[in-house]
Amino acid sequence: MRKVIGAILLASLPLTGAAASDPDARIDYIRDVKPILSNNCYACHGPDAGKRKADLRLDIKEGAFAKLEKGYAIVPGDLKKSLLAGRITAADPDDLMPPAKSGKKLTPAQIDTLRKWIEQGAEWKAHWAFVPPAKTAPPIVKNVPWGRNDVDRFILARLEKEGLTPSPEADPVTLIRRLSFDLTGLPPTPAEVDAFVNDKAADALEKAADRLLASPAYGERMALYWLDLVRFADSRGYHSDNPRNVAAFRDYIIRAFNDNLPFDRFTVEQLAGDLLPNATLWQRVASGYNKLNQTTEEGGAQGREYEAKSVADRVRNVSSVWMGATMGCCECHDHKFDPFTTRDFYRMGAFFADIKEGSISDGDKGIPVPTAEQEAEAARLDAKAVELKKKADVSSPDLETAQAAWEKDALKSVAWVTLIPASIKSSGGATLLTQPDGSVLASGTNPAKDNYTVESKSDQKGVTAIRLEVLADGSFPGQGPGRAVNGNIVLTRFRIKSGGKDVPIAKATADHSQDAFPISSALDAKGSTGWALLPQTGKDHFAVFELKEPLAAGPLSVILEHQSVHGQHAIGKFRLSATTLANPGDAAPLPGLVKTALESPAEKRTDAQKKDLATYYRSISPLLKPLRTEIAAAEAAKAEVLKNTRKSLVSMPGDPRVVRILPRGNWLDSTGEVVTPAPPAFLPALEIGARRATRLDLANWLVDRRNPLPSRVFVNRLWKLFYGMGISKSLEDLGAQGEVPVNPELLDWLAMEFVDSKWDVKRMVRLLVTTAAYRQTSNVTPALRERDPFNRLIARQSRFRHDAETVRDNALAVGGILVRKIGGESVKPYQPKGYWFNLNFPKREWESDPGENGHRRGIYTWWQRTFHHPSMMAFDAPSREEACPERPRSNIPQQALALLNDPTYIEAARAFALRIVREGGRTPEERIAWAWREALSRKPAPDEVRVVAQLQKAHFEKYKADPKAAGELLAAPAPKDADAAELASWTSAARTILNLHETITRY
C-alpha cells in the first residue's frame, strides 16, 4: 500500500516536492508553493475580484504581501506575524483555511511546505509560463557518451540528480516501427525494416528520420494533431449540423507540414491569410481557420446570441491552440486562477469582428479551389481567350468604316429614358444616394434583408417595359454589382406599382443569369430563389421587365426586394429606365461612358472616349461575331471547369462589428463597454500606434519572440507526440492550474531553439526523434515503474495505443489495400446503417463510399460533429466541437469489437488473408511467420505460431463443413486460385493478428 501511495504522490507532484523529500531543501515558489495556493486558495483570493474574500489576493506579489486590516498575510521570515501560517493550522474550524465549505483541505506536507517557504524568506517568482523563456546552456553531465544532442544533456542531468540511469536502446525493429508510426502514422514495410536493421552506420536513425520527414505521409500525420486543435469538421455543429465546405483547409494543413512552412507563417496565414497583400489562393484557404467555429441554420435562432457564441468560440480556440490558456472562463467573469480578465476576453474577440458573415448561417459556400488539373485547364482556356481578344483588338479599314457608320445612328436607336428617382427608401437602413447619371449607389448598413423603394415619374406615354441595370463599382467587394462578400446579388422580386396598384409583368429577360437563379425567379416572392449573377460579377448587367399592358405617363414606384436566405446580397448600384418600344427585349442599353462619348462631337472626343467607343463597338460588331463566339466558348468552357470545382470557406474582411463586454456573458445585456481589439493586458502589448488592431496584428503578436506562450505551447505538445506526455503534462493549460514542467530548463531551451530556428517545425521534430532518450526501450523494470510510473523523467521510452486513425490505417496498410492518395474531399467509409437516423432538417443517411474512397487514410473520414464515426469514437477520436490538445486513451471492450467486426477491419483481414495465401508460403508455419513479419515486423515466437496454427486449422474445418458461413465471411466468391474454406480460415487468423495488443500499440 505504501508503494501505491508513493507512486500517486510522485505522479501528482511531478517529482518536485522538495519539502517532502528533503527537510533542508530550498522551497521554490513556482514549483512547490504556487500549485498549493492555486488549487486551494485562488478561488477566494485570486484574480476574480467578484469572488475575492477579505480583500486578500494571493496570486500576485503586491496582494500577498499587502497590509490587511489585522496585519499581513505573509511576512517573509516571520511565521508568527504571518496570518496565513496561523490560519492554515488553526484549531478553530471557523478560523481554519481553506474553510470546510470550500471542499478543500491542506495535507500536512502542504502545510509544512508553506510554513518553510515563509521561514526561508517567502521568495516570490512570477508564474513560469508568463515569463519569456530563457535559453540556458545545457547542463554538465557525468555520462557524456550517452547523449546524442543537447536535449539528452537536460534529460540526463535530471536522471543523475534523481539517482537514475537511462534504459538500454530499443532493438532496431522496434526503433524503425516507432519512428515510422511517429512520423507518418504508418507501419514500415519489411524492406524498410531490413534496410534499417542492416544499416550499421552511427547515423542510421537520422537517415531514416530524414526519409520519413520527406514522405507525404508526414504531413498527414502532423495534420491529424493540428486538426484536433483547430476543431476541424465537415459539419456546422449546431441544430441540424449540416455540411459545409472546408476540406481544402485540411489540404492546406497537410501541405504546410510537408512543405515545412515556418510556424510563424503558418500562424499568420490561418488567422489572417485574407489580410496579406496579394494573398495567394492557399493563403486565403488557410484563413478558413476562422470559419471552423460551430454555426447554426435554425430559422428561429437569435442572431445576437450566435454572434456572441462565435466571439466566445474563437477566443477559446485561439487562446487554447496558441497560448495554452483557458480563457473561456472569462466570458462571464475574470479568471479565478490566471490574470486574464473579462475585458481581455472580449478585446480578443474583437479581433474577429471584421469577418464578414451572418450570425445565422448566411449560405456562404466559399471560394473555388481548383485541383492542379483544373487550374491547368482553366489557365489554358484563359490563354486562348486572351489570344482571341488580341485578334479582336486589331483594327482594319472595314472595321473602322463600319464603326463610323454605327456611330451616326447609335443614339437614334436608344429608346430608353432614365427614371430619375424622386425619393428612395431602404427598409433595412442602407444609405441610398442618387448619382449624376441617374443611378443609385448604396452604402452604410448592409442588412441581411432589404427592400429598395424608388419613386419616380415617367413622361412617356405607352411605357412597355422597365429596365434595371446593375452596375459595377469600386466601393463593393470584387467591384460588385452586389454588396455580398463575393460581389453577387440576389433579387428575390421586382415589383412595379402605378396608382398604388401592382403592374402586371408579362416576362423578364436578362443579359446573364446565374445557374439556378434565373431572372424569371425575380417575378415570384420566394426567399429561396431570385436573380443572381455568379460567376459574372464585377461587371455591369441588365434585366428587362416587359409589361402586360402599356402604362400611361405619370408616377411610378419600383420595389427591389432582397429577401433571400442568402443574407446581405442586396444590389449595390443600379439604374432604372423606361421604354415605349414594341419589342423592348431587343434593345440593349448603351453603357453610360459610351453614351456620353456618342453625345460629344467627334472632333472633341478625348482619347479615352475614342477607346471606349472602339472597345464597345468591337463587342457588338457583326464583323467580329465569329471571334466573339470563340471567346464566349472559351470563357464558357472555363466557367464549366470552375463550376465543378470544390469550394472552401474563407475569411472575408469587412467593416468591424461592434463588440461589447457582455455582463456575465449575457448576450441580451447590451449595456457593457464597447471594446476594441487588444491582447491580454498583462502580456506584451501590440506596437501599432493608435490605429485599430487587426487579425494580422494578433497573428504577428502571437509569434513575436516577446510572447512567452506560443513557442512553449507548441514544443510541449511536440514532446507529447514523441515521448507520451508533455514536459508540462497539462497541454491545454500552462496557467496556474496547469503543471509546473518536470524539466523547466529543457522546455525553455526547446522553446527558444524553436524561435531561433526561425520556427522550423521539421528541424524540431528531427531534433526530438534523434536523441538517445528517444531510442530507449519502452520496457520498464519494476523499480523504475515504482519510481516513475508515468515516465516523467524519460528514463525509458513510453508505450501507448495508436490514435483511432492510425489503428485503421495500419490495418489497411497491412492488408495491402490502403489508398495513399494525398488530399481531396472527405470520404465516407463503412458505418452502421441508420446511425444518422436522428439527423434532421434535412433527414440524412450515411452513404458509404464505394471503391478506393472506402480505403483512404482516416484523416480523410467525414467528420460529423454530432455523430462522428463510431469506429473512430471507440478509439477516442474527439467530436471536434472544441479544441482537443490531447485525446484520452481508453481501453474498452468496444475497441476489440470494432477490430473484429467493423466492416473496414474485416475487409482488411480478408485482403491480408489473400496475401498470406498467395505470398506467405505453403505450410501454415511459413504463412504465420510471413504474416507476423508483415504485421509486426518481427518473427513470431513458437507459442505464437502454435496458437495461430491451431486457430486456423479449427476454422478451416468449420468453414469446410459450412461453405455458406465461409461465403458470408468472404462477402464475395473466393478468387479462382484460392479455396473458399482455406481463405476464410486465414481471414480468421488475420483478424486475430490485427486485433493483437502489439498491433495497435506504439512501443
N, C-alpha and C positions, 0 to 999 in steps of 0.2 A: 504493500500500500504506500510505503514511504517513497518508493521509486516512482510510482504513478504520480504522486503529488509533486515530486521534484520535476518530473517531465512537464507537467502542466504549468508550473511556475516558470520554468525555462521558456516555454512557448509564449506565455502571456507577457513576460517581461523582456523579450528578445535579447537574453543574455546580457542584460545591462544593470541588474540590480546590485549596485556597488555596496550599498549599506548592508544588505542581507548577506553578501558573500565575504565581505572584509570589513571588520569594525573600524579599521583605521583608514579606509579608503576615502578619497575626496569625493564628496557628493556633487554630482553635476546637475545643474538646474534643468537643462533640457532633457537629459537622459533619465534622471531619477525623480525630479520634483514635479515638473510640469505635467507629466501624464497623470499624477495623483490629483493635482489641482483641477486639471481639465475634466477628469472623469467624475470627480466628487463635488467640486465647488463652483465651477463656472456657470452652472445653470442659474444660481442665485447671485453669484459675484463675478459675472463675466461681462462680455461686450454688450449684451442686450439690456439697454437702460430701462426698458419697460418691465423687466423681471428682477432688477437688481435690488438686493436687500441691504439695509443698514448703511447705504451709501458706500459700500466696500466693493472695490473692484480688484480682483486678484490676477487678471490676465495681462495687465500692463504694470511696469515698474512704478510709475507715478501713483497708481492706485494702491498697489500692495504696500508701499512704504508711506502712504499719506497719513496725516494725523486724523484720528477719528474722535468721536465725542468722548470716549473713555480712554483714549491713548492711541497706541499704534498696533496694527495687526502684526507687523513684523518689525522687530528691532534687531538688526544684524549683530550677532554675537551675544545677545542677551535673551535667554529663554524666559526669564521671569517677567520682563517687560513686554514680551511678545504675546499679545492677546490670542493669536492663532494657536500658539503652543498650549495655552491653558484650555481653550475651547475644544481642541481635538482630544483632550484627556479628561474632560470634566466628568465628575461623578454624577452631577445632577443632570437628568435627561433633558431638562429644559435648556440647559446651557451647552450640552454636547453638540458638536458639529462634526459631520453634517447631521442635521436633525433626523430623527427616526422616520418622520413622514416623507422624507425625500427618497427613501428606499436605498440610500447609500450608507455604507459603513466602512471606515478605515480599518485595515488589518494592523496588527501590532508592528509588522515590518514597515508598513507605510507611515505609521506614526513615528517610528524610530527614524526613518529617512527624513521626514520633515523637521524633526527636532534637531538632528545632526546638521542638517543644512543651515538652520538658523545659528546653531552654535559655531559653525565654521565660517560665519560671516554673511550668509544668505547672498552669495554671489548670483547676480541676475544676468541672464542672457536673452537676447531676442529669439523668437521661435526660429528654429533652424531653417525651415523651408522658406521663410520670408526674408532671409539674409542672402545676398548674392553668393553663389558658390565660390569657394577659393580653391585653387589648384595647388595643393601641397605636393611636395616631392614624394615619390613612392618610398615607403619606409625601408629601413635596413633589415635584412632577414638573415637567419643563420643558414638555412638550407638553400643557398643561392642557386645551385644547379637545377633545382626542381622547376623553377619558373620559366615560362616561355615569353612572357611580356610583362609590362608594368602592372597589369591587372593582378597577376599572380602574386606580386610582392605585397599588395594590400591584403589579399586573402591569406597568404602565408603568415604575414605578421600577426594577424588576428589569431590564426590557429596556434602559432607558437606562444602567444600570450595566454591562450586557454589551455596550453599543455597538450595540444592535439597534433597529429600528423596527417597529411593528405592520404587518401586512399590510393591504391595502385591504379595504373592506367587500365582502361577497359580493353578487352580484346578487339582486334581490328574489325571483325564483323559487326560487333555492337557499335563501334565508333562510326562506321560508314552508314549504318542504318540510322543512328541517332542524328548524324549530320544531314542526311538526306531528308528525313522527316522534318527536322527543324527548319531547313532552308527551302524546301519545296513542298512539304506536306505529302510526299510520295515515297514509296519504298525504292531502294536501289535495285537495279536489275542484277541478275547473277554475274553478268560480265563486269558491271561496275564494282561489285563486291570483290571479284577476283583481281581486278586491276588494283584496287586499293590494298588488298591483303598482300599482293606480290610486290607492291611498291615499298622498298625498304629505305627510301630516302628520308632524311630527317624532316623534310617539309611536305611529306605525303598528305597530311591533313590539310595544310594550307592550299595545296594544289587542288585537292578535292573541293575545298570551300570555294575557291575561285571558279571552278567549273559549275558548281551549283548556283552560285550567285549570278552567273551569266545565263542561267536557264530561265526561259519564260515562266516556268512554274514557280520561280522565286517570287515574282510579282503577285501571283495568285495567292501564295501562302501568306505574304505580308499583308496583302489587301484584305484578307479574311479578318484579320485582327482589327484593322482600321475601320472596316465596315461595321463591326460591332460597336466601336466607339462613336461613330457619327450617326448611328441608328438608321443605317441604310435599309430600306424595304421597298417592295414593289407596290405597296398599298398605302392608303392615306391614314389609316388608323382609326379615326373616329367614325361613329354612326355606321354607315354601310360599308366602310373600309374598302372603297372602290379602288381600282388600279390607277396607277399614274406612270408617266414616262420618265424613268430615272436610270435605266440600265446603262446608258452611256457614261454616267458618273462612275459606275463600278469599273468600266473600261479605263477611264481616266486614272483611277487609283492604281490599277494594275500596271498601266503604262508608266506612271510616275515612279513606282518602286523599281520596275525593270530598268527604266532609264536613269535611275539614281538621281532623280530630281532633288536638289538640296531641300532639306526640311523647311528652311525659311521660305523658299519659293513655293513649296508645297502648301504651306500655311496660307501665304498671301493669295494664291490662286483659288483656294477653296472659299476663303472668306470674302475675297474682293476681286476675283478674276475679271468680273464685268467692269470694274473701275480702272483697270490697267489701260494705259494708252495703246491704241491699236490692238486691242485684245484679240488673240487668236481664237479659233473655234474651240479648241480644247481648254483654253483658259476660261472661256465662257461656260463650257460644260462643267468645269471644276466648280464654278460659282453655284452650281446646282446644290452644293452642300447646304446653302441657306434655305433650300426648299424641301429638305428631308424631314422637316418637322411634321407632326401629325396635323391633319386638317379635316374639315367636315364638309359634307354636301347636304346636310339636313336642311330641309326647307324652313323649319321653324326655329332654327338656331339663331341666337342673338349675336349680331356682328361684333359688338363691343366685347362680349365675353370671349369670343375666339380670337379677337385681336390681342387681348390680354394673355390668352393661352399661348399664342405664338411668341410673344415677347418673353414669357417665362420659360418656354421650351428652349428657345435659342440661348438664353443666358445660362440655363442649366447645362446645356450641351457644351458651349464654348468653355465655360469655367471648368467643367469636368474633363474634357478632352485635352485642353492645352494647359490648364492651371492646376489640375488635380485638386480642385476646390469644390466644396458642397454649397455653392451659392444659392441653391434652390430654397434653402431655409429663409433667405432674405426677401422672398416675395411678400411675406406677411410681417416679418419683424427682423430686427438686427440679429445677426448670427450670435448664437449663445456661446460659441467657443472660439471663434476667429474674428478678426477685426473687420469683417465685411458687414456693411450696413444696408438697410433697405434702400437708401438713396443710391448706394453703389450698384445695387441690383438693377434699378430702373435706368440709371445712366448707362449701364452696359447694354440694356435692352434698346436704348435709343440709338445705338449704332446701327441697328437693323431697321430703323423706321423709314429708310429711303427705299426699301424693296417694294416694287410695285406688285400688288397682289390684292385679291379680295379677301376680306376677313372670313367670309363664307366662300367656298370654292368658286373661283372666277372662270372656270372652264379652260384655264391655260393648259395647253398641250405641250408647250415647249418649242424649241427651235429644231430645224432639221439637222441631223448629224449623219451625214452620208458615210458609207463604208469607203475604203480606198478605191474599190472598183467603181462605185457610184461617183466619187469625186473625179476620177479619171474620165468617166464618160461625160459628166457634166462639163468638165473643162474642155473636152473635145468639141462638144456642141457649142459651147461659148465661143471657142476659137473660130468655128465655122461661121457662126452668126456675125462675128466681128469682120471676118474677111468679106462676107456678103455685104455688110453695111459699108465697108470701104468702097466696094464697087458701086453701091447706090449713091455714094457721095461724089463720084466722078462726074463732072459736068460734061455736057455735049451741046452742040448747036441745036439739035432737035429739042433737048430738054429745056434749054433757055427760051426758045421760041414758044414752046407750049406753056411755060410758066408765065411769060409775058401776056399771053392771051388769057390765061386763067385770072391773072391779077386784075384785068379790066372788068371782069364780070363777077369776081368773087363776092364783093359786097352786095351785089344785086340779089344774090341767092340767099343772103342772110335774112331769114324771115322770123327770127326770134327777137323778142323785145324783153330786155331785163326788167324784172319786177323789183323796183326799189322798195325796200321794207319801210313801212311807216312806223311799225313797232315790232319788237322781237322779245319773246319771253322764253326763259328756261325753267322748267318745273323743278329741276334739280339744283338750281343755284349757280349754274355756269354763267360766265360773263360773255354776252354775245354783242359784237360791235360791227356795224356796217362799214365796209371799206369803200374807197373812192370808186372802184369798178362795180359797185353794187353787190359784191359778195359779202358774206357774213363770216366773221372769224370768232371762234370760241376760245376762251382761256379761263384761268382760275380753277374753280372747283370742277372736278371730273367725277360726278356721282356714278354709282353702279348703273342706275337707270335714269333716263332723262327724256323729256318731250320738248321740242322746239316749236313754238307757235309764231308764225310770221304773218303779220297783217300788211297787205299792200293793195294797190289799186291798178287795174288794167284799163287802158283807154281803148283797147281793141274790141271791135265787135266780132262776135262769132269765134271766140277762142276755142281751138280744137284740142290743145294739149298744153301741159305744163312740163317744162324740162328742169331736171335737177342736175346741176353739175357739182361733183365733189372734187375739191381742189387740193393739190399737194401744197405743203407749206413747211418751211424750215423750223417752225416752232413745235412741230409734233415729232414723236419718235419715228424714225425712218421716213421722214417727210410727210407722214400721214397717208391719205387724207383723213384718217380717223385718229381718235385720241387714245386708242388702245396702245399697249406697250409695243405691239408689232405693227402699228400704223393702220390697222384694219378698222372697218366699220361693221355694224350690224343694224341696218334699218329695218325694224320689225313691221312698220306700217307707214305708208304715205297717204295722207288724207288731204282732201281739198274741200273747203266749205265756202258757200256763197249764200248770202241772205240767212245765215245761221243754220243752213241745211247742208248735209254731206252731198258732194257732187259725185255721181256715179262714174267710175273709171272703167273703160272698156278693156284696155290691156296696157301692159308695161313692157318696154324693151330697154336694153342697156348695151353699152359697148363691151362690157365684160361682167361676168358673174362668177363668184367662187363656186366650186363644186358643192352641191347640196345646199347652196344658198342663192338660188336664182332670184332675179328681180321680181318675178311673179309672186314670190313669198312676201313681198312688201305690200301686197294687197289684202293680206289677212291680218289677224291680230294675235298671232301665236308667238309666244316668247321663245319657243324652241326653233323658230325659223327666221327668215329675213333676208335682206340683200347684203352680201359681203363680197370682199374683193381679193382675198388671197389667191394666188401669190403676187398679184399685180398691184401691190401697194406702192407708195412713193411716187405716184403719178396721177394725173387728172383722169376722171371718168365721168360719164353722164348716163342718165336714165330719162326716158321719155314716157310720160303717162298720158295716154290718149283718152279723151272724154267720150262718154256715150253720146252726149248731145252738146253742140256748141254753146258757149256761155256768152251772155251779153256783157258789155263793158260795165265795170263797177268794182266794189271792194271784194277782195279775195282773202281767205285765210288758208294757209298751208301748214299742216301739222306733221312734223317729222318725229315719229315715235321710236325711241330706243329702249325697248322693254325686254331685251334679250336676257337669257340665262347667263350669257357671257357678259359679265359686267364691264362697265367703263369702255364700251365700244361705240360711243357717240361719234357723229360726224364732226370733224374739226373745222372745216372751212367749206362753204357751199355758196351756190348762186342759183336763183330761180329765174326762169324766163317763160314767156308765153308765146304762142304762135297761132295764126289763123290758117296755116297750110292745110290743104285737104289730106295730104299724106305726111303727117308730121314726123313719122318714124324714119323717113328717108333723109332728113336734113340734120347732118351732124353739126355741132356747134364749132365755130371758129374759136381757137384759143385767144384769150384776151390780148396777148402780145402780138399775135398775127393780125387780129382785127385792128389794133392800134396802128400797126405798120401800114396796113392797106389804106387806112384813113389818111395817112400822110402822103403828100405829093411825092412821086417817085424821085424827083431830083433833091428832095430834102430828107430822105430816109438816111438814118445812121447805118454804119457798117453792121451794128448788132441787129437792126431791124431787117436789113437785107439778108443776113444769115438766118434770122427767124423765118422769113418768108421762104427761102430756099429749102430749109430743113422741113418746113411743114409741107411744101408742095411735093417734095420727094415722098412724103408719107401718103399722098393721095394720087400721085400722077399715074395715069394709065400706062405710060411708057415703062414704069418701074414695077408694075404689078407682078410680073414673074419673079423678080428679085425679092419683093416683099413677101410673096408666097413662100419662097425658100427660107427667108429669115424667120417667118412665123412658124414654119415647120420645125426649124432647128430649135427655136425657143419653146415650142410646144413639146418637143421630144425631151428637152432638158427639164421642163416642168413635170413631165411624166416620170422621169427618173427621180426627181426630188419628191414627187407625190408619194412614191413608195419608200421613201427614206424614213428611218425611225426618227423619233423626236426625243428631245431631252429637256426637262425643266431647267431653267437657268435663272439667275438673278437679273432683274431689270431695274436700274436705278431711276428714281423719280424724286419729286418733292417730298421731303421728310414729313411723316405724320407727327402729330403732337403726342408726346409721351409724358404721362403724369405718374407720380408716385401714387399707387393705389393703397389707401389705408387698409391695413390687414389683408391686402390682396383682393379687396372687394372691387370688382370691375364696375359695379353700379355707383360707386362713390367717385365722383369727378371733382372733388374738392382738393385733391392733392396737388403738390407743387409740380409745375411743368419743368422737366429736366432736359438737358442736352447731353450728347454722348461724352463719356469720360470713363477711364478705367477706375478700379477701386482706389480710394483716396490714399490709402496707406502704402500703396505700391508706387514705383516710379511714375512720374507724370508724363503726359504727352508733351512733346516740344513742337507745337504747331502754331504758336502765336494765338491770335484772337479769333481765327476762323473756326467754323463748326467742324468738329472731327468727323471722319468718315470710317467706313468699314476697312478701307485700306490703311488708315492710321491705326486702327485696332490691330490689324494683322501685323503691321510692322512693329507695333509696341510689343506684341506677344513674343516676337523673335529678336527683340532688342537684347543685347547681352546684359543690360542693366536689370532685365526682368529675371528674378530669381527662380521662377517656377517652371516654364515650359521645357527647358533643357533637362532639368532633374526629372520631370514627369516622364519624358519620353525614354530616357536611358533606363529609368527604373522599370518601365514596362518592357523594354527590350530584355533586361536582365531576367524578368519573369519568364519570358518566352524560352530562354535557353538554360535557365537554372531552376525553374519550377516555382519560384516565389520571388517577389521583388526584394531589393535591398531594404526598402521600407515596404512591408507586406501589404499595406493599405493602398492599393493602386488608385483608388478613386478619391483619396483624401490625404493630402500632405499637411493638413492643418493640425490643430491641437488634438483632435480626436483620432488622428492617424497614428502611425507608429514611428517612433524615432528610428532612423536607419540603423541596422545592425552594424554597418560599416560606413559611417557618415563620410569619412575621408575618401573612401572609394567612390561613393555616389557623387560627391562634388567633383572629384577628379574626372570621372566619366562625363559629367555634365559639361565641364569646361573643355575637355578633349573634343566633345561633340561640337561645341561652338567654335573652337579653334580650327577644327577641320572644315569649317565653312558648312556645317550642318550636313556632313556626308554620311548618309544612313548606311550604305553598304560598307563603308570603312568601319563604322562602329559595330556592325553585325560581324564582320570578319574578325575584328579585334576580340569580340566576346566568344567566338566559337573556335578560336585557335589558342586559347590559354591551356596551360597544364590542368587547371581546375576543371575546364570543360571535358577534358579527356578522361577524368577519373571514372572508375567503375561506379555503378549505382547500387552495387551490393553493399549491404550495411551490416556491420558487426553488432552484436547485442550491446556492447559497451557504448558504441557510437550512437546507436539508436536511443539509449537511455540518456546520453549526454546531450544530444542534439536531435530530437525526434523529427523535427521539420526541416532539417538540413539548412539552418540559417547561416551556419558558419562556412558552408561549402567544403566540408572535409570529405565529401563524396559528390557524385552527381545525383540528381533527382530522377525518379521514375514516375510517370503519370500516364493516365489513359489519354489516347488521342482525342482531339476535338471531333465533334459529330461529322463534319465534312471529311476529315482525314480518315476516319473509320470507314466511311463509304468509299472514298477514292481509293483507299488501299485495297479493299475487296475487289473493286472493278479492275484495278491495275493487275492484281494477282490473277484474276480471271482472264486477263488479256483483252478486255472489252472497254476499257476506259478511253473515252474520246478526249483528246488533249487539245482541241481547238481552243484558242485564246479569245476571250471577249465575246460580245454579242448579247442578244436578248436573253432574258431569264427563261428557264425551261421548267417543265413540269414532269418529273419522274413519277413512278408509281405512288399512289396514295389511296387509302381505303375509300371505296365508293360511298358517297353520302356524307363524307367528312365536312363538306361545306354546306350541309343542309340548312344550317341556321343563318347563312349569309343572305341577307335580303336587300332589296332596293338597289339593283335587281337580284332576283334569285340566281344562283350560280351553281355550276357543277364543275369540279376539277376534271379536266380532260387531259389524261396522261399523254405525254408526247411520244409518238412512235419513233422508231429508228434511233439514230445516234444521239438525239437530244435527251433520250432517257438515260444515256450513259455518260453524260458530261460531268465535269467535276462539281462537287457540292456547292462551291461558291456561286454557281450559276442557278441554283434552285430558286424557284419563285418564292419570295418571302412575303407571306400574307400575315400581317401583324396579329390579327385576332385569331387566326387559325394557321399558325406556321406548321410546316411539315411534321407529322407525328414522329417519324423516324428520327428526324433532327432533334425534335423536342425530347425524345427518350434519352439522347446523349447530351442533353443540357444546352442546346443551342438557344439563345435568348430570343424573345419576341421582337426586340429592337424598337420598343416603344420609348426607351430611354437609353442613354449611353451605357455600354457594358464594358468597363475596363477589364473585368476578369469573369470568365464563366465559372460556375461551380462545376465540380467533378463528382458526380454521384455514382453509386454502384447499386443498381436496382435491377430486379428481375426483368423488367420491360426491355432492358438492353439485350439480354440474352434472347428474349422472344423476338426482338427486331432482327437480330443477326440470323436467327434460324428461320424466320417466317416472312419477313419483308420481301416482296417480290424482287426487289433490286438485288438483295443478297442471295436469294435462291437463283436468280439469273446468273449472278457472278459465280456461284458454286457450280452451276451447270456448265458454264463456259470453262471454268477451271478443270472440271472433271473431264471434259472433252480433250483439253490439253494434256491432262495426266495420261489418258488412254493412248493418245496419239504420240506424245513426245516422251513419256516417262519411262519407257522400257517395257519388258514383257512380264516380269514377275511382280506380285504385289509389293514385295520388299523394294524392288527397284523403283516402282512408281511412287511409293510413300517417300522414299529418300529424295526423289526428284521434286515431289510436291512440297516437301519440307524446305528444300533449298529455295524454291520459287517464292514460298510464302514467308519464310522466316530467315532466309539467307544462311542457314546452317544445316548440318547433318542431324538427323533425328537420333535420339538415344534408343538402344534396343527395346526398352519398355514402351517407348512411344510407337515404334514400328509394330510391336506385338499388339497393342491395344487397337490401333487403327486397322491393322490387317484383320483382326477378329471382327471389328465392326463392319468392314467392307464385305467380308465373307458372309456374315449373317444377313446383311441386307441384300446381297446378291441372291441368296437362296429365297428370301422373301419375294423379291421382285420377279425372280424366275417363275415362282409359283403363282404370282399375281401380276400378269402383264399390264392389266388396267391401271394398277397403282403405279407401275413404272411409267406408263404413259402420262399419268396425271402429274407426276413429279417433273418429267421432262418437258411437259406442256407442248410438245411437238414430236413428230416422229424422229427417232434416232437417225443420225446420218447413216448412209449405206455401209460405211466401213466400221460401224460401231454396233454392238449388241445392246438392245434397249435395257435389259436387266443389268448388264455389266455397267453401262453408263449411269444408270440410276443409282447403283450401289456406290460408284465412285463419286457421284454427286453428294451422297450422304457423307462420305469421307471428307469431301471438300468443305461441306457445310461445317463439319466438326473443326477442321483446321482453321477456317475463317472465324470461328467462334472462340478460339483459344485466347486466354488472357494475354499471352505473349504477342498475338497478332494485333491486338488493339492497344498495346502499351508501348510507350516510348521509354527505352531503357538508358 
